[in-house]
Amino acid sequence: MERPEITLEVAPGLRLFVAHDRRPGRSVVRTDGVSTLGHVVESLGVPLTEVGSLLVDGAPVPAAHVPGAGEHVEVRAVERPQRVPGAPLRFLLDVHLGTLARRLRLLGVDAWYESEDLGDPALAALSASERRVLLSRDRGLLRRREIWAGGYVYSDRPEEQLRDVLGRFAPVLRPWTRCTACNGVLVDADKDAVADRLRHGTQQAYDVFARCTACDRVYWRGAHHGHLEKVVTDAVREFGG
């Protein structure tokens, strides 16, 4: 039995996922006649987390659609900002995105991250059980069916990763309210209450302190505050507070 033949066109922003010969314009794809369109698209390398809509001959279809011979398929990218059910948004980052996790936390975004590799099944299950958006540069991880929601991180540079995530998901920013080490919530701390945990010079030089309600870490605006303040200021200016 001859395999059905379709034509497929991938949006420019998604072409990095497919083979070079499929990137310019339309390409011919032979299907098995039974697989869904979602499966066909993923088999070409495009995670469904990055697909905003699928069109067949100009009409939208679900990922469960089984393409037939002669159909023309358009694969469109997600619209930005992408609306994900639930507020405020909560994120889950894989083991390779530690710097991004800390920067999201600096901005007050709930970003769960573990420095030890938990493995793809555990991360996918955690995304589902806690309704967290899974962020990763691993396309295989994002193809796992059990994840609640996900997003591919396109850059390997932390500054660009942060702008990408903020621009795509538009989370509410509450700078200086989360522990960058453990993701716990910060509360104001009286200097006298934390004095026994500070060096003498620190206690004299600074007046504003915060304490993590989860790990009890103490924060103050020290030597690196200028750099962190710039990260916060730039993000708030571009994406809102």
N, C-alpha and C positions, 0 to 999 in steps of 0.2 A: 504494500500500500504506500502510495507516494505521500510524503510528509507535506502538510500545508505550508505555503509560503506567504509571508507577510512582509510589509515594509515598515521600518521603524525609524523614528527620528527622535533623538535625545536633545533636550534643551542644552544650550551652550554651557551653563553652569554645572551640568552633570556629565559632560563629556570626558572629564578626567577619569571617570570610573570605567569607561569602556575601552575596548581595543582601538588602536589608532585607525584601523581601516573603517571603523564605524563612527568616527567623530565628525567628519564633514557631511552634513546633510542626511539624506535617507540612505538606509542600508537594507539589504535583504536578509531576513531571518527565516530559517525553516524550523517549524515547531513540530511537536509530536502529535498534535491534534487533541490532546487531553489535558495538558498542563495549563494552569491558569496564567493570565497575563502577568500577574504579580511574580509568579515563578519564572516566567520567561525573562522579565526585566532583571530580576536578581541574578539569574544565571549569566547575564551579560555583564554583571559587576556592579549594578546600581542598587544600593540599599533602599528598601522601600521607605525608610525613615526620611530619605531625601526627596521623595516623589510627592509633589503636591496634587497632581491630577493626571489621569490617563485618559486620552481621547482616542476613540476609534472612528475614523472617517469624520472627524470633527465633533463627535458627541462624547460626553463624559461617560465612562464605564467604571465599575468597581474593579479592584485588583483580582477578584474572583472570576472575572470574565474569561472565557476560553476563546482565544482568537481563532478566527476562521480564515480560510484561504482568501487572499486578495485584500485583506483589511490593511489599512494604513494606521499605524499607531504613533501617537505623539506622547512622549514622556516629559512632563513639565515639572519644574522644581517647585519646592514649597514656597508659598508667598511669605514675605517678611513685612512686619513681624508675624511670626507663626503663633497662632492661638492654640494653646494646649489647655484642656480642661483642668480646673483646679487652681486655687489661688491661696496663698502665694506659691509660685513655682518652687519646686524642690529638685535639686539635681544630684546625680550620682556620676562620679568621674572614675574612669579606669586608672590603673596603676601608673600609666605614663603621663598623666596630666596633673601632677602635684602642684606645679607652679600656678596653673590656671585655677585650681581649687583654692589655693591661698588667696589669690587676687579676687575671686568671687566672694570669699568670706570677708575680705577687707571691705568690700562694698556692701556687706550685710546680706548677701545671698546665701541661702541654705545650700551648702555644697558638701555632700558626703564623699569622703575619700579615705582610702586605706593604703598605706605605703607598701603593704605586702600584697602580692598578687593572689586574690581570692579565687581566680579562675572564672571563665565565662559563665558557666551554669549558675554559680553563686551570685554574680553581678546581675544577671538577667532576672533571677528570682527576687533579688532585693529591689530591683526596679519595679517589679510587679507588686510585691507585697507592700511597699511604702509609697507607691505611685510617684516615683522619681523619674525625671528625664535622664536617660543614660547618655552621657557624652563620651565619645571614643573616636580614635583614629583607626580602629579595627573594624573593617567592614564585615568580617565574619561574625563578630560579637553583635553588631547591629542587625544581623539577619535572624537572630534568635527570636522565635515567635512569641515567647513568653514576656518579653520586655513590654513595659507599659507605654513608654514613649522614648524616642531616642533622637540623637543628632550627631552627625559626623562632624568632627573638628577638622577643618580644612587646612589649617596652617600648622607648622611645627614651631612657630615662634609665639611665646606667651602673650606678647602685646597684641598680635593679630588674632590669636585665639580668643582673647577677652573681648575684643571688638566684635568678632564674629558671633559669639554667644549672646552678647548684650543686644546686638542688632537683630539677631534672629528671634530670640525669645522674649525680649523686652521685660526682664524681671524687675520688680520693684527694688530700688536701691536704698539701703539704709546704712550708709558708711559708718564704720567704727562700732558696730553692734555685735559682731561675731568674733569668736576666737579663731585666729588664723591657724592655730595648731590642731584644734579638735572639732571646730565648727559649733562649739557651745555658745550660748548667749552671754554677752558682756553686760555687766552692771557697774555703775559708778562705785568707786571704792574710796573711802576716807584714807588720807595719808597715814594717820595714826594707826588705823586698823591693819595696814600692810607694812608698817615701818620695820617690823622684825624680819621681813623677807627682802629688804632692800639694802644695798650698799649705802654707806654713809653719804657718799657724794651724790648718789641718785636721789636720796631723800631730800637733800638740800637743793638740788638743781631743778626739780620738777614738782608741780603742784597738782596735776591732773592724773588720776590713776583709775584703772578699771580692772575688774576681776571677772574671770570666766566662771559661770555658775556650774559648769560641768567638770572641768579639770583643775579649777582654782588657780590657774595661771594669772599672774599680775602683769598688766600692761601700763606703759607710760610713753609719752611722746619723746623718745630718745634720739640717738644719733641718726637713725635712718628715717626719721619722721618726714623730712623734706621730700625724699624720694616717694614714700608712700602717699604723702599728701598730693603729689603731682598725679599719681595713678588715680586717686579718688577724684580729684578736681577735673581731670580730663574726661573721666567716665561720666561724671555727673553733668558736665557741660554738654556732652554729646548725646547722652542717652536719658538724662533726667534723673531726679533724685527720688 
